[in-house]
Amino acid sequence: MIKITNVSKEYISGEVKTTALDNVSLEIQDGEFLSILGMSGSGKTTLLNLIGGLDKPTSGEILIDGINYLSLNDKEASKFRNENIGYIFQLFYLEPSFTVFENVSIPLIIGGKRKKDYESRVFELLQMVSLGNKANKLVSNLSGGEKQRVCIARALANDPKYILADEPTGSLDSVNGEAVLEYLKLLNMKNKTIIFITHNEDFAKKYSNRIISLKDGKIVQYENNK
């Protein structure tokens, strides 16, 4: 379970202070498919980055399975994140000079695994996202939908419990967007906890079992969807 208690995030530039999140509290149960809705600037990506350990809150606490991993040192936090959290980005953040296989391998290499030990795992993931025949292709030669599927496979490399998806359909057409969400739903059915950031209310209602809405850094609405 993820427990977020009284979390705020402020950014200061000179004498200007911007509050991106304002005293947010939220519990995310194991096995949920949670959608977080909001307009640009509502704080939804900030919240996801705090959960994912890409940033730290100004105040408040985030516990993942009872562990305040934001209080760990950098090495410990990186290890925890690599083992427990998979991140899917809207803009992919793939290494263009690497092959599909090499990109998916990155979390496994960071985790200290040797190629002979992870090779079959990578091919298994690529088959799951229908990219088994493109393992040796450079990711720079893939379509947007294919790149997002590489991101999904990379996020799953270490079999994490939590999948954080930051507008993964935002750069895709409707067909590829639906395909990505079908993969996420399949993962959720395998008891992965999905946290899905989106501004697409139709996608949120179709795929998630709970929806929260953010506005001006505050949660303004909760909705049990299914």
Secondary structure, 3 states (H helix, E strand, C coil): CEEEEEEEEEEEECCEEEEEEEEEEEEECCCCEEEEECCCCCCHHHHHHHHCCCCCCCEEEEEECCECHHHCCHHHHHHHHHHHEEEEECCCCCCCCCEHHHHHHHHHHHCCCCHHHHHHHHHHHHHHCCCHHHCCCEHHHCCHHHHHHHHHHHHCCCCCCEEEEECCCCCCCHHHHHHHHHHHHHHHHCCCEEEEEECCHHHHHHHCCEEEEEECCEEEEEEECC
